Amino acid sequence: MGLFKLPFFKDNVQARMFERVETKDPQYDICDVGIQYDDGSIDSVVVGGSFASLKRWARQEQHVENARADEDASIREAEILVPVPDTEAA
């Protein structure tokens, strides 16, 4: 997610928040949380797992969002292509 500087430290110290760690097995997602010093050294804790349920939930939510976006786009397109009759002029 990113690095940000920590106040009240003399050195250039940055917090590491959910930095992705590269793995050889794509089934697992691993990220670390910790502190990175200006010399490049890191104190961190690693969190990892396959997160199958979370990934499934995220995919389902993405499908729902995509369907909503497609529906909204279709409605906007229909509003542009089909003129609404003026009932007051009749």
Backbone as a ProteinNet text record, in pm:
[ID]
protein_1_A
[PRIMARY]
MGLFKLPFFKDNVQARMFERVETKDPQYDICDVGIQYDDGSIDSVVVGGSFASLKRWARQEQHVENARADEDASIREAEILVPVPDTEAA
[TERTIARY]
81.1	0	85.6	189.6	274.1	357.4	442.9	531.9	493.5	505.2	487.9	582.2	625.8	722.6	655.8	735.5	687.8	743.8	660.2	709.7	789.2	866.5	942.5	1059.3	1104.3	1222.8	1333.4	1456.6	1569.6	1605.1	1605.3	1642.1	1521.5	1548.6	1441.6	1378.1	1272.6	1204.5	1066.4	1031	900.6	826.7	695.4	612	577.8	586.2	546.3	410.3	313.1	178.3	134.2	127.1	78.1	153.6	286.5	370.3	368.5	334.7	324.4	463	474.2	597.8	583.2	679.4	672.3	693.4	609.4	620.3	626.6	675.1	681.5	550.2	469.2	341.7	229.7	161.2	58.3	-66	-75.8	-190.4	-186	-66	-50.8	-23.8	-84.2	-57.7	6.7	121.4	195.8	227.9	208.5	244.5	306.8	385.8	447.5	405.5	411.7	379.3	496.1	550.6	663.1	723.7	852.4	926.7	1044.6	1068.6	1182.8	1271.7	1401.1	1496.5	1562.2	1627.8	1686.9	1800.9	1860.9	1967.7	1912.5	1779.5	1717.3	1679.8	1725.7	1689.9	1543.7	1486.8	1342.9	1318.4	1230.4	1173	1027.2	985.5	847.3	792.3	662	588.3	518	522.2	462.6	328.8	231.3	99.2	74.8	33.5	13.2	-93	-132.3	-230.1	-283.1	-370.8	-430	-554	-620.4	-735.2	-841.5	-869.2	-963.9	-1102.6	-1151.4	-1285.7	-1290.2	-1187.1	-1182	-1173.3	-1092.4	-1080.6	-1213.4	-1283	-1412	-1512.6	-1516.3	-1606.9	-1574.5	-1445.6	-1405.6	-1445.7	-1430.1	-1470.8	-1621.1	-1698.5	-1843.7	-1883.7	-1822	-1851.9	-1814.8	-1704	-1661.8	-1761.7	-1813.8	-1914.3	-2040.8	-2080.9	-2199.4	-2176.3	-2060.1	-2027.9	-2024.3	-1966.1	-1961	-2101	-2187.8	-2325.4	-2399.4	-2379.1	-2442.4	-2392.8	-2262.6	-2206.3	-2259.7	-2270.5	-2325.9	-2471.3	-2546.9	-2687.7	-2701.1	-2620.9	-2623.7	-2586.7	-2486.4	-2445.1	-2555.9	-2624.3	-2734.2	-2848.7	-2878.1	-2985.1	-2949	-2824.5	-2781.1	-2785.6	-2743.5	-2745.1	-2888	-2979.2	-3119.9	-3180.3	-3143.5	-3195.7	-3147	-3027.6	-2972.1	-3038.1	-3058.3	-3109.5	-3259.7	-3334.8	-3479.9	-3528.4	-3581.4	-3630.8	-3758.3	-3770.7	-3888.4	-3990.3	-4115.1	-4214.5	-4252.1	-4279.9	-4318.2	-4469.7	-4511.8	-4654.9	-4726.3	-4654.6	-4717.9	-4757.7	-4689.5	-4719.4	-4847	-4894.2	-5011.4	-5138.7
-117.7	0	124.2	122.3	238.5	263.4	361.1	404.8	546.2	576.5	714.6	741.8	866.3	904.9	909.5	874	877.8	1001.9	1076.1	1194.8	1156.2	1248.4	1234.6	1137.6	1102.2	1019.5	1105.7	1089.7	1167.4	1123.3	992.8	938.2	941.5	915	904.7	766.7	759.5	634.5	639.7	530.8	524.8	400.3	413.2	297.1	223.7	93.7	8.6	-48.8	-21	-70	-161.1	-288	-388.2	-383.4	-381.1	-389.4	-534.4	-553.8	-689.1	-752.2	-878.1	-954.1	-1051.8	-1052.3	-1140.7	-1285.2	-1373.8	-1516.4	-1596.2	-1718.6	-1804.9	-1878.5	-1891.5	-1961	-1857.3	-1844.4	-1741	-1764.5	-1884.1	-1912.2	-1826.8	-1791.7	-1719.7	-1571.6	-1491.2	-1347.7	-1316.4	-1251.8	-1219	-1070.2	-1005.5	-863.9	-840.9	-733.6	-702.9	-565.6	-553.8	-429.7	-403.7	-282.9	-255.3	-119.1	-110.2	14.9	-5.2	91.6	89	208.1	181.5	285.9	340.6	456.8	522.3	442.3	349.6	266.5	145.1	131.9	21.7	-96.5	-98	-209.3	-198.4	-313.2	-321	-403.2	-352.9	-431	-450.4	-575.9	-595.6	-728.7	-738.9	-861.2	-897.1	-1023.9	-1068.1	-1134.5	-1100.3	-1161.5	-1227.7	-1352.2	-1419.5	-1526.4	-1569.5	-1676.7	-1685.9	-1782.5	-1795.8	-1707.9	-1676.7	-1585.2	-1620.2	-1749	-1794.1	-1733.7	-1731.1	-1675.5	-1526.6	-1454.2	-1310.7	-1281.4	-1357.2	-1337.2	-1367.5	-1473	-1507.9	-1394.9	-1343.5	-1233.7	-1110.6	-1079.2	-962.6	-979.2	-1100	-1124.5	-1107.2	-1159	-1145.5	-998.4	-923	-780.2	-707.1	-746.2	-682.4	-712.6	-836.4	-870.8	-788.1	-769.1	-687.9	-543.5	-488.7	-350.6	-337.5	-435.3	-431.4	-436.8	-521.7	-532.3	-400.3	-336.5	-206.3	-101.5	-101	-4	-26.8	-154.3	-185.1	-141.7	-165.5	-126.1	26.1	96.1	243	297	236.6	279.7	254.3	140.6	109.6	208.7	244.1	341	476.9	520.3	649.7	647.8	536.4	524.6	527.9	460	458.5	598	671.3	807.2	898.8	874.6	957.1	921.6	791.4	747.7	760.9	751.8	757.5	889.6	977.7	1105	1085.4	1160	1152.7	1252	1206.4	1297.9	1405.7	1524.6	1637.8	1631.7	1596.2	1579.7	1713.6	1819.4	1949.9	2014.7	1982.1	2042.8	1986.7	1870.9	1807.7	1866.4
0	0	0	78.9	70.5	192.9	176.2	281.4	321.6	448.5	491	607.5	617.7	719.8	856.1	957.4	1094.4	1164.2	1231.8	1302	1426.6	1478.1	1603.1	1594.3	1475.8	1458.8	1399.1	1451.7	1399.8	1258.4	1236.1	1105.3	1012.4	886.9	788.5	804.8	885.4	915.1	851.4	783.6	717.8	762.5	774.2	807	678.1	684.1	571.1	605.2	521.8	547.9	433.7	460.6	365.8	233.1	242.9	124	76.4	-49.5	-104.1	-115.6	-76.4	-84.8	-200.1	-290.1	-406.9	-363.3	-417.6	-387.1	-516.7	-506.2	-624.3	-647.2	-544.7	-555.1	-561.4	-675.9	-690	-603.3	-542.6	-457.2	-330.8	-287.1	-161.2	-182.8	-97.8	-95	38.3	32.2	152.2	150.2	263.3	273.7	410.2	419.7	547.7	597.2	729.9	798.6	892.6	887.1	974.8	951.6	982.1	971.6	878.2	791.8	700.8	732.7	753	786.9	661.8	675.3	558.9	497.3	572.5	515	441.4	436.1	364.3	451	576.8	664.6	706.3	739.4	767.1	893.3	979	1088.7	1052.3	1034.5	991.3	1038.1	1028.4	1054.2	924.5	888.3	762.7	790.2	707.9	714.6	579.9	582.9	455.9	463.2	346.9	336.9	196.1	174.8	41.9	30	141.1	145.2	41.3	23.5	-78.7	-58.9	64	89.2	60.2	101.8	77	-72.4	-144.7	-290.3	-359.7	-316	-374.9	-350.9	-228.3	-195	-278.7	-294.7	-373.2	-519.9	-575.6	-714.2	-730	-633.8	-640	-633.3	-545.9	-534.7	-662.6	-724.5	-849.3	-960	-964	-1065.1	-1045.6	-920.6	-891.2	-935.6	-903.4	-943.6	-1095.8	-1164	-1310.7	-1370.5	-1313.6	-1363.1	-1343	-1227.3	-1202.3	-1300.3	-1325.6	-1418.7	-1559.3	-1600.5	-1732.8	-1742.8	-1636.3	-1635.1	-1641	-1563.9	-1565.5	-1703	-1766.5	-1899.4	-2000.8	-1988.5	-2079.9	-2063.3	-1939.5	-1914	-1972.1	-1949.6	-2004.7	-2156.6	-2216.5	-2361.9	-2413.6	-2344.9	-2386.2	-2373.6	-2271.6	-2254.7	-2366.2	-2412.9	-2521.6	-2653.7	-2677.5	-2806.8	-2822.1	-2712.5	-2719.9	-2663.1	-2748	-2697	-2615.4	-2509.1	-2423.3	-2479.4	-2507.1	-2562.1	-2463.1	-2513.4	-2431.8	-2411.6	-2289.8	-2263	-2244.5	-2212	-2193.3	-2324.4	-2433.8	-2563.7	-2623.9	-2582	-2639.7	-2595.5
[MASK]
++++++++++++++++++++++++++++++++++++++++++++++++++++++++++++++++++++++++++++++++++++++++++

